[in-house]
Amino acid sequence: MKKFISLILLFFFASCGKNVVLDKLYSFENRGWHMDSVIIAQWEPIDSEEPVFMSMYIRHTTDYPYNNIYLFRSIESTQGIEYTDTVNVALADPLGVWNGSGMSNLKTLEIPIGKGAVRFLDDERYTLRITQGMRDTLLLGIQDVGIQFEQVKSGK
């Protein structure tokens, strides 16, 4: 219960003052991300005039066995694949100090999706897919992955 309350407070304070248009959290059973588990978030933009900054969060324990994680990410529309990348996220620096924030043995690291804010078309449905690209069948130590899209005011 204590962990649940701290998780709610984390996302509440992280989104204060932001115009968040998508905010989803995916938790893994037994603190492990199975190689066949795909994180899927669907989104239908309301205002294509305003750009959207996309980011994701990884929450991991300090007993995660590696200092990095490879992620495969793609965004599809009804027209096909709009964006795809493979990213190597450093969860720890070369000396083994964990990146991100958090007290005790749970760390949270924010990772941008793409190179900046983008505009999406109205009347379109987009699907974001994220899979882990490590060789472990069950990648232990990864507890949650969050996705957050924030609308950026362009100052028209």
HURA-V968724 format. One record per pair of residues at least 6 apart in sequence whose ideal C-beta (glycine too) atoms are under 7 Angstrom apart, sorted by the first residue. I is the first residue (numbers start at 1). GAP is how many residues later the second one is. Records with the same first field share a line. If there is no record, write none. Layout:
BEGIN
I->GAP, GAP
END
This chain:
BEGIN
10->98
11->12, 14
15->8
18->132
19->131, 132
20->128, 130
21->31, 128, 130
22->19, 21, 125, 126, 127
23->125
24->17, 122, 123
25->119, 121
26->13, 118, 119
27->116, 117
28->114, 115, 116
31->30, 109, 110, 111, 112
32->106, 107, 108, 110
33->99, 106, 109
34->103, 104
35->97, 101, 102
38->91, 93
39->90, 91, 106
40->87, 89
41->87, 106
42->83, 84, 85
43->83, 106
44->81
45->75, 77, 79
48->71, 72, 73, 74
50->101, 102, 103, 104
51->66, 67, 68, 101, 103
52->65, 66, 68, 97, 98, 99, 100
53->64, 97, 99
54->59, 60, 95
55->55, 56, 57, 58, 93
56->55, 57, 74, 89, 90, 91
57->51, 52, 53, 88, 89
58->11, 31, 51, 53, 84, 87
59->47, 49, 84, 85
60->31, 47, 81, 82, 83
61->44, 45, 80, 82
62->36, 43, 45
63->42, 78
64->27, 77, 78
65->75, 76
67->23, 24, 25, 29
68->20, 21, 22, 23
69->20, 22, 63, 65
70->16, 18, 62, 63, 64
71->16, 18, 59, 61, 62
72->14, 59, 61
73->11, 12, 14, 40, 57
74->7, 9, 10, 55
75->7, 8, 51, 53
76->6, 50, 51
77->47, 48, 49
78->46, 47
83->31
86->47
89->22
90->9
91->7, 8, 18
92->6, 7
93->6
98->9
99->10
100->7, 8, 9
101->6, 7
102->6
106->37
117->35
120->6
128->19
130->15
132->7
END
